[in-house]
Amino acid sequence: MQPLLEVEGLKKTYPGFQLNGVSFSIYEDCITGFIGANGAGKTTTIRSILHLISHEAGTIKFKGKDILKTEKSFKDSIGVVFDEGFFYDELTLTQMKNLIASSYSHWDNGAYTHYLDAFSLRPDQTISSLSRGMKMKFSLALALSHHAELLIMDEPTSGLDPLVRKQFIEILKEFMDQGGKAVFYSTHNTSDLDKAADMLVMIDNGKILFEEDKDMLLETHRLVKGKGLLPAETKKLFLKVEQTKYGFTGVTNQVEEARRIFPDAVFERVTVEDIMLSHMKEGKPV
Ligand SMILES: Nc1ncnc2c1ncn2[C@@H]1O[C@H](COP(=O)(O)OP(=O)(O)OP(=O)(O)O)[C@@H](O)[C@H]1O
């Protein structure tokens, strides 16, 4: 796998919070989900990558080149979608598009019209008349209309209904089918990542907890449900385990050992949410 974007040693300090040497890569032909609790540092990381905020240390390379030295070509190569689009409410979609299109070297009006049609958006509508879902679709249409190689999105699906989220995933897959592309997006909708993600990057309290292939994670973890009281000395087999008066439920990545010790327990496949929760303890990393 070829890294398209490499983030190395990113540091950004706010009072009471620090991105602390954040490093990870976004690979070509991969949809990478960026997960973590509220306040973990997802938006701060994305804004630092996009240079919307300054950072104190760290390098960001796109196709092996420092983006500070290739600012214009990096901007041309990425499509960006935020939770709330940065739009002027009083403008029509066409007026807003014209403003944005002029800053890209390879704007493709045919592609833009295609997406506007596909999303049932009217060019003469004003931004203020768009619902949340329509705004996201408009953002996506803009992000996909200048031959971007990498889509970077911060919670693009927050507050959207399941049907729009399904459509969103279909568009991402269509984008990826072109080949040589990559998507990086933060979300709390982990069930979408079960369907769409190839890689997962998890951040907690400003530090990367893991950067893994999703299928590998799902393959190497199991949700274990057993009866009775869990012996204290076996707790270390679990990333997180909960005991009730009826039995215990926990996520393990030591599946063979757990099967040996709990032959009567039920072993179920995990979801991205199970993995995420198993790495968090009441908002703090284990
Ligand atoms: N402009 C700012 N000034 C001061 N602190 C900030 C600023 N922006 C973010 N922070 C702090 O940085 C931390 C990380 O915030 P960030 O928005 O990156 O988290 P997040 O993972 O995107 O959270 P969420 O899932 O809730 O969107 C939080 O503690 C937040 O309060």
The ligand as a Tripos MOL2 file, in Angstrom:
@<TRIPOS>MOLECULE
LIG
   31    33     1     0     0
SMALL
NO_CHARGES

@<TRIPOS>ATOM
      1 N1         -9.9200   26.9250   19.4380 N.pl3     1 LIG1
      2 C1         -9.7550   26.2200   20.5510 C.ar      1 LIG1
      3 N2         -9.3390   26.7900   21.6940 N.ar      1 LIG1
      4 C2         -9.1210   26.0680   22.8230 C.ar      1 LIG1
      5 N3         -9.3330   24.7280   22.9080 N.ar      1 LIG1
      6 C3         -9.7630   24.0970   21.7970 C.ar      1 LIG1
      7 C4         -9.9910   24.8010   20.5740 C.ar      1 LIG1
      8 N4        -10.4020   23.9000   19.6550 N.ar      1 LIG1
      9 C5        -10.4340   22.7070   20.2720 C.ar      1 LIG1
     10 N5        -10.0390   22.8180   21.5480 N.ar      1 LIG1
     11 C6         -9.9240   21.7230   22.5190 C.3       1 LIG1
     12 O1         -9.1710   20.6920   21.9530 O.3       1 LIG1
     13 C7         -9.6860   19.4330   22.3550 C.3       1 LIG1
     14 C8         -9.9270   18.5760   21.1460 C.3       1 LIG1
     15 O2        -11.0070   19.1040   20.4000 O.3       1 LIG1
     16 P1        -11.4240   18.5460   18.9850 P.3       1 LIG1
     17 O3        -12.4830   19.4420   18.4590 O.co2     1 LIG1
     18 O4        -10.2120   18.3510   18.1720 O.co2     1 LIG1
     19 O5        -12.0190   17.1140   19.3720 O.3       1 LIG1
     20 P2        -12.8540   16.0980   18.4900 P.3       1 LIG1
     21 O6        -12.2020   14.7760   18.6300 O.co2     1 LIG1
     22 O7        -13.0250   16.6320   17.1080 O.co2     1 LIG1
     23 O8        -14.2480   16.0890   19.2630 O.3       1 LIG1
     24 P3        -15.7660   15.8870   18.7640 P.3       1 LIG1
     25 O9        -15.9160   14.4280   18.4640 O.co2     1 LIG1
     26 O10       -16.5570   16.3040   19.9540 O.co2     1 LIG1
     27 O11       -15.9730   16.7790   17.5660 O.co2     1 LIG1
     28 C9        -10.9250   19.7010   23.1850 C.3       1 LIG1
     29 O12       -10.5680   19.6130   24.5510 O.3       1 LIG1
     30 C10       -11.2910   21.1180   22.8160 C.3       1 LIG1
     31 O13       -11.9010   21.7750   23.8980 O.3       1 LIG1
@<TRIPOS>BOND
     1     1     2 1
     2     2     3 ar
     3     2     7 ar
     4     3     4 ar
     5     4     5 ar
     6     5     6 ar
     7     6     7 ar
     8     6    10 ar
     9     7     8 ar
    10     8     9 ar
    11     9    10 ar
    12    10    11 1
    13    11    12 1
    14    11    30 1
    15    12    13 1
    16    13    14 1
    17    13    28 1
    18    14    15 1
    19    15    16 1
    20    16    17 2
    21    16    18 1
    22    16    19 1
    23    19    20 1
    24    20    21 2
    25    20    22 1
    26    20    23 1
    27    23    24 1
    28    24    25 2
    29    24    26 1
    30    24    27 1
    31    28    29 1
    32    28    30 1
    33    30    31 1
@<TRIPOS>SUBSTRUCTURE
     1 LIG1         1 GROUP 0 **** ****
